[in-house]
Amino acid sequence: MGASFNLMIAKGTQAEVRAEFEKAQSEDRYENGHSYSGGFGQCSGLTFSQLNRTHTEPEAEKWLEDNCEKWEDALALRLDKDTWMIGAWCAS
């Protein structure tokens, strides 16, 4: 089976970002079903990176591509004070 790499950017507190991610998961599951859609609906959850610095979008995308794993939580990496980039390798 394959995997698709997905990215999204969300703004707000960690609780607001988690809610936005969960909405994206629900929409993916509604539109594509629950198995092997290649979308965020395939992620088991969301984990926020504990790295204590901000990242540029290219840095964040590279880090997420290298550190996300299929079948695991999506990862969120801080871009600035209230902006996060979320990435995941999703089963397709």
ROVEXKOL-308307 format. One record per residue (C-alpha): residue number from 0; residue in one letter; z, y, x. Coordinates in nm, 4 decimals, m for minus. Example, Ala and Ser with C-alpha at 12.3 -4.5 7.8 and 13.67 -1.06 7.14 Angstrom:
2
{resi=0 | resn=A | up=0.7800 | north=m0.4500 | east=1.2300}
{resi=1 | resn=S | up=0.7140 | north=m0.1060 | east=1.3670}
END
This chain:
92
{resi=0 | resn=M | up=0.0000 | north=0.0000 | east=0.0000}
{resi=1 | resn=G | up=m0.0623 | north=0.3546 | east=0.1055}
{resi=2 | resn=A | up=0.1300 | north=0.6756 | east=0.1017}
{resi=3 | resn=S | up=0.0483 | north=1.0373 | east=0.0310}
{resi=4 | resn=F | up=0.2269 | north=1.3248 | east=0.1990}
{resi=5 | resn=N | up=0.3428 | north=1.5908 | east=m0.0467}
{resi=6 | resn=L | up=0.4807 | north=1.9390 | east=0.0109}
{resi=7 | resn=M | up=0.6281 | north=2.2053 | east=m0.2111}
{resi=8 | resn=I | up=0.8141 | north=2.5286 | east=m0.1522}
{resi=9 | resn=A | up=1.1162 | north=2.6207 | east=m0.3634}
{resi=10 | resn=K | up=1.3394 | north=2.9260 | east=m0.3653}
{resi=11 | resn=G | up=1.7036 | north=2.9658 | east=m0.4572}
{resi=12 | resn=T | up=2.0363 | north=2.8018 | east=m0.3931}
{resi=13 | resn=Q | up=2.0455 | north=2.4333 | east=m0.3077}
{resi=14 | resn=A | up=2.1322 | north=2.3612 | east=m0.6720}
{resi=15 | resn=E | up=1.8323 | north=2.5645 | east=m0.7938}
{resi=16 | resn=V | up=1.6019 | north=2.3991 | east=m0.5403}
{resi=17 | resn=R | up=1.7265 | north=2.0541 | east=m0.6441}
{resi=18 | resn=A | up=1.6620 | north=2.1399 | east=m1.0108}
{resi=19 | resn=E | up=1.3079 | north=2.2577 | east=m0.9298}
{resi=20 | resn=F | up=1.2433 | north=1.9372 | east=m0.7327}
{resi=21 | resn=E | up=1.3768 | north=1.7197 | east=m1.0152}
{resi=22 | resn=K | up=1.1460 | north=1.9051 | east=m1.2555}
{resi=23 | resn=A | up=0.8504 | north=1.8297 | east=m1.0246}
{resi=24 | resn=Q | up=0.9563 | north=1.4630 | east=m1.0180}
{resi=25 | resn=S | up=0.9773 | north=1.4476 | east=m1.3982}
{resi=26 | resn=E | up=0.6373 | north=1.6109 | east=m1.4385}
{resi=27 | resn=D | up=0.4832 | north=1.3673 | east=m1.1901}
{resi=28 | resn=R | up=0.6341 | north=1.0682 | east=m1.3691}
{resi=29 | resn=Y | up=0.5162 | north=1.2012 | east=m1.7077}
{resi=30 | resn=E | up=0.1617 | north=1.2659 | east=m1.5857}
{resi=31 | resn=N | up=0.1188 | north=0.9631 | east=m1.3582}
{resi=32 | resn=G | up=0.3635 | north=0.6977 | east=m1.4677}
{resi=33 | resn=H | up=0.6464 | north=0.5535 | east=m1.2654}
{resi=34 | resn=S | up=0.4720 | north=0.3439 | east=m1.0040}
{resi=35 | resn=Y | up=0.2622 | north=0.4294 | east=m0.7000}
{resi=36 | resn=S | up=0.1442 | north=0.7703 | east=m0.8191}
{resi=37 | resn=G | up=0.1516 | north=0.9213 | east=m0.4706}
{resi=38 | resn=G | up=0.3606 | north=1.2082 | east=m0.6068}
{resi=39 | resn=F | up=0.7195 | north=1.3276 | east=m0.5905}
{resi=40 | resn=G | up=0.8069 | north=1.0962 | east=m0.8782}
{resi=41 | resn=Q | up=0.8148 | north=0.8139 | east=m0.6210}
{resi=42 | resn=C | up=1.1038 | north=0.9700 | east=m0.4254}
{resi=43 | resn=S | up=1.4532 | north=0.8373 | east=m0.4726}
{resi=44 | resn=G | up=1.6069 | north=1.1850 | east=m0.4451}
{resi=45 | resn=L | up=1.6312 | north=1.4941 | east=m0.2270}
{resi=46 | resn=T | up=1.8232 | north=1.5470 | east=0.0969}
{resi=47 | resn=F | up=1.8721 | north=1.8909 | east=0.2520}
{resi=48 | resn=S | up=1.8338 | north=1.9137 | east=0.6288}
{resi=49 | resn=Q | up=2.1473 | north=2.0230 | east=0.8111}
{resi=50 | resn=L | up=1.9522 | north=2.1924 | east=1.0912}
{resi=51 | resn=N | up=2.1112 | north=2.5357 | east=1.1370}
{resi=52 | resn=R | up=1.8036 | north=2.7510 | east=1.1802}
{resi=53 | resn=T | up=1.5023 | north=2.8692 | east=0.9878}
{resi=54 | resn=H | up=1.1515 | north=2.7396 | east=1.0503}
{resi=55 | resn=T | up=0.7993 | north=2.8728 | east=1.0165}
{resi=56 | resn=E | up=0.5826 | north=2.6955 | east=0.7595}
{resi=57 | resn=P | up=0.3764 | north=2.5138 | east=1.0286}
{resi=58 | resn=E | up=0.6960 | north=2.4032 | east=1.2099}
{resi=59 | resn=A | up=0.8492 | north=2.2840 | east=0.8846}
{resi=60 | resn=E | up=0.5384 | north=2.0931 | east=0.7782}
{resi=61 | resn=K | up=0.5173 | north=1.9139 | east=1.1154}
{resi=62 | resn=W | up=0.8905 | north=1.8322 | east=1.1144}
{resi=63 | resn=L | up=0.8724 | north=1.6964 | east=0.7595}
{resi=64 | resn=E | up=0.5629 | north=1.4849 | east=0.8333}
{resi=65 | resn=D | up=0.7429 | north=1.3348 | east=1.1331}
{resi=66 | resn=N | up=1.0828 | north=1.2796 | east=0.9681}
{resi=67 | resn=C | up=1.0128 | north=1.1814 | east=0.6072}
{resi=68 | resn=E | up=0.9836 | north=0.8118 | east=0.5311}
{resi=69 | resn=K | up=0.8119 | north=0.6291 | east=0.2482}
{resi=70 | resn=W | up=1.0546 | north=0.4996 | east=m0.0170}
{resi=71 | resn=E | up=1.3287 | north=0.7382 | east=0.0983}
{resi=72 | resn=D | up=1.4515 | north=1.0745 | east=m0.0284}
{resi=73 | resn=A | up=1.2290 | north=1.3771 | east=0.0033}
{resi=74 | resn=L | up=1.3611 | north=1.6138 | east=0.2707}
{resi=75 | resn=A | up=1.4150 | north=1.9884 | east=0.2351}
{resi=76 | resn=L | up=1.3950 | north=2.2132 | east=0.5414}
{resi=77 | resn=R | up=1.4990 | north=2.5797 | east=0.5395}
{resi=78 | resn=L | up=1.2239 | north=2.8385 | east=0.5847}
{resi=79 | resn=D | up=1.4493 | north=3.1411 | east=0.5349}
{resi=80 | resn=K | up=1.7767 | north=3.2343 | east=0.3689}
{resi=81 | resn=D | up=1.6733 | north=3.1182 | east=0.0214}
{resi=82 | resn=T | up=1.3428 | north=2.9350 | east=0.0695}
{resi=83 | resn=W | up=1.2980 | north=2.5656 | east=0.1394}
{resi=84 | resn=M | up=0.9969 | north=2.3474 | east=0.2122}
{resi=85 | resn=I | up=1.0250 | north=2.0012 | east=0.0624}
{resi=86 | resn=G | up=0.8221 | north=1.7101 | east=0.1944}
{resi=87 | resn=A | up=0.7912 | north=1.3391 | east=0.1253}
{resi=88 | resn=W | up=0.5718 | north=1.0401 | east=0.1995}
{resi=89 | resn=C | up=0.5171 | north=0.8983 | east=m0.1494}
{resi=90 | resn=A | up=0.3889 | north=0.5516 | east=m0.2337}
{resi=91 | resn=S | up=0.0335 | north=0.5429 | east=m0.3631}
END
